[in-house]
Amino acid sequence: MEQHSGPGKSLLRFLTEPSHVNFGGKVHGGMVMKWIDQAGYTCAAQWSGTYCVTVYVGSLHFLKPIMVGSAVDMRSQVIHTGRSSMHIFIDIFAGDPRERGTHRCAYCLAVFVALGVDGRPMPVPQWVPASEREKALERYALRLVEHRKQMDAEAAEILGDAT
Ligand SMILES: CC(C)(COP(=O)(O)OP(=O)(O)OC[C@H]1O[C@@H](n2cnc3c(N)ncnc32)[C@H](O)[C@@H]1OP(=O)(O)O)[C@@H](O)C(=O)NCCC(=O)NCCS
């Protein structure tokens, strides 16, 4: 398994249970989304040292089903920071613990904002990518920021005023 430790990285590991799955023995997509939020929050709260809220989850890809009794690895890492926002990449691996190794089942990008005691966004430590992979992931996050700006403008035009 690729090393997943160090600054800006967090790892949640657990076994899937019958309450996580549908009749086919596969984990519900909504359950995976809950784990994504928990894993991303853990990473963001550790990086910022404060309470954080989710403001965006996207680029979510379900690649392979996760079966009951699987060992799940939720590998989260900071890939970009703004003033108060943290862009967290969440890479989800799973496999039968009786066999060696796991495989990627899903991945996504989530943005969390650090909040001060007044409930307002507060500054976070800046993420400085070091490895080529970290630099590439930050470029990916920045490209998604630009992409979202365009798509948000388009959505605003279509949806109009919601009030
Ligand atoms: C988080 C919150 C307090 C921020 O308030 P705000 O008035 O939008 O504050 P700002 O405009 O200064 O935005 C703060 C940061 O969030 C980022 N942000 C806000 N909404 C975003 C979104 N949808 N996607 C990506 N980034 C977002 C901004 O870019 C900014 O980043 P920066 O400080 O790094 O430049 C407010 O948006 C909120 O309460 N949202 C709901 C959060 C929530 O209920 N989550 C679900 C349960 S945890």
The ligand as an SDF file (V2000), in Angstrom:
LIG
                    3D

 48 50  0  0  0  0  0  0  0  0999 V2000
  -19.1120   28.4330    5.5650 C   0  0  0  0  0  0  0  0  0  0  0  0
  -19.8490   29.7540    5.5650 C   0  0  0  0  0  0  0  0  0  0  0  0
  -20.0070   30.2800    7.0040 C   0  0  0  0  0  0  0  0  0  0  0  0
  -18.9570   30.7290    4.7770 C   0  0  0  0  0  0  0  0  0  0  0  0
  -19.6130   31.9550    4.7490 O   0  0  0  0  0  0  0  0  0  0  0  0
  -19.4280   32.9190    3.5080 P   0  0  0  0  0  0  0  0  0  0  0  0
  -20.1600   34.1750    3.7800 O   0  0  0  0  0  0  0  0  0  0  0  0
  -19.7230   32.1560    2.2570 O   0  0  0  0  0  0  0  0  0  0  0  0
  -17.8760   33.2430    3.5850 O   0  0  0  0  0  0  0  0  0  0  0  0
  -16.9070   33.5850    2.4060 P   0  0  0  0  0  0  0  0  0  0  0  0
  -17.6150   34.1000    1.1960 O   0  0  0  0  0  0  0  0  0  0  0  0
  -15.8090   34.4150    3.0210 O   0  0  0  0  0  0  0  0  0  0  0  0
  -16.3010   32.1600    2.0130 O   0  0  0  0  0  0  0  0  0  0  0  0
  -15.3860   31.5180    2.8710 C   0  0  0  0  0  0  0  0  0  0  0  0
  -14.5740   30.5670    2.0610 C   0  0  0  0  0  0  0  0  0  0  0  0
  -15.4070   29.5010    1.6320 O   0  0  0  0  0  0  0  0  0  0  0  0
  -15.2510   29.3100    0.2430 C   0  0  0  0  0  0  0  0  0  0  0  0
  -16.5160   28.8060   -0.2370 N   0  0  0  0  0  0  0  0  0  0  0  0
  -17.7620   29.1650    0.1620 C   0  0  0  0  0  0  0  0  0  0  0  0
  -18.6750   28.4370   -0.5090 N   0  0  0  0  0  0  0  0  0  0  0  0
  -17.9900   27.6140   -1.3270 C   0  0  0  0  0  0  0  0  0  0  0  0
  -18.3800   26.5980   -2.2500 C   0  0  0  0  0  0  0  0  0  0  0  0
  -19.6550   26.2880   -2.4980 N   0  0  0  0  0  0  0  0  0  0  0  0
  -17.3950   25.9280   -2.9050 N   0  0  0  0  0  0  0  0  0  0  0  0
  -16.1060   26.1890   -2.6900 C   0  0  0  0  0  0  0  0  0  0  0  0
  -15.6730   27.1270   -1.8040 N   0  0  0  0  0  0  0  0  0  0  0  0
  -16.6120   27.8290   -1.1360 C   0  0  0  0  0  0  0  0  0  0  0  0
  -14.9020   30.6760   -0.2940 C   0  0  0  0  0  0  0  0  0  0  0  0
  -14.2470   30.5690   -1.5470 O   0  0  0  0  0  0  0  0  0  0  0  0
  -13.9740   31.1580    0.7940 C   0  0  0  0  0  0  0  0  0  0  0  0
  -12.7020   30.5720    0.6090 O   0  0  0  0  0  0  0  0  0  0  0  0
  -11.3320   31.3370    1.0670 P   0  0  0  0  0  0  0  0  0  0  0  0
  -11.5420   31.9230    2.4320 O   0  0  0  0  0  0  0  0  0  0  0  0
  -10.3080   30.2560    1.0910 O   0  0  0  0  0  0  0  0  0  0  0  0
  -11.0740   32.3800    0.0290 O   0  0  0  0  0  0  0  0  0  0  0  0
  -21.2530   29.6610    4.8950 C   0  0  0  0  0  0  0  0  0  0  0  0
  -21.0710   29.5120    3.4850 O   0  0  0  0  0  0  0  0  0  0  0  0
  -22.0660   28.4980    5.4200 C   0  0  0  0  0  0  0  0  0  0  0  0
  -22.4820   28.4920    6.5720 O   0  0  0  0  0  0  0  0  0  0  0  0
  -22.3380   27.5240    4.5470 N   0  0  0  0  0  0  0  0  0  0  0  0
  -23.1010   26.3320    4.9230 C   0  0  0  0  0  0  0  0  0  0  0  0
  -22.1740   25.2530    5.5070 C   0  0  0  0  0  0  0  0  0  0  0  0
  -22.9750   24.0310    5.9050 C   0  0  0  0  0  0  0  0  0  0  0  0
  -24.0490   24.1420    6.4570 O   0  0  0  0  0  0  0  0  0  0  0  0
  -22.4270   22.8430    5.5840 N   0  0  0  0  0  0  0  0  0  0  0  0
  -23.1260   21.5850    5.7950 C   0  0  0  0  0  0  0  0  0  0  0  0
  -23.0180   21.0700    7.1910 C   0  0  0  0  0  0  0  0  0  0  0  0
  -21.3640   20.9910    7.8020 S   0  0  0  0  0  0  0  0  0  0  0  0
  1  2  1  0
  2  3  1  0
  2  4  1  0
  2 36  1  0
  4  5  1  0
  5  6  1  0
  6  7  2  0
  6  8  1  0
  6  9  1  0
  9 10  1  0
 10 11  2  0
 10 12  1  0
 10 13  1  0
 13 14  1  0
 14 15  1  0
 15 16  1  0
 15 30  1  0
 16 17  1  0
 17 18  1  0
 17 28  1  0
 18 19  1  0
 18 27  1  0
 19 20  2  0
 20 21  1  0
 21 22  1  0
 21 27  2  0
 22 23  1  0
 22 24  2  0
 24 25  1  0
 25 26  2  0
 26 27  1  0
 28 29  1  0
 28 30  1  0
 30 31  1  0
 31 32  1  0
 32 33  2  0
 32 34  1  0
 32 35  1  0
 36 37  1  0
 36 38  1  0
 38 39  2  0
 38 40  1  0
 40 41  1  0
 41 42  1  0
 42 43  1  0
 43 44  2  0
 43 45  1  0
 45 46  1  0
 46 47  1  0
 47 48  1  0
M  END
$$$$
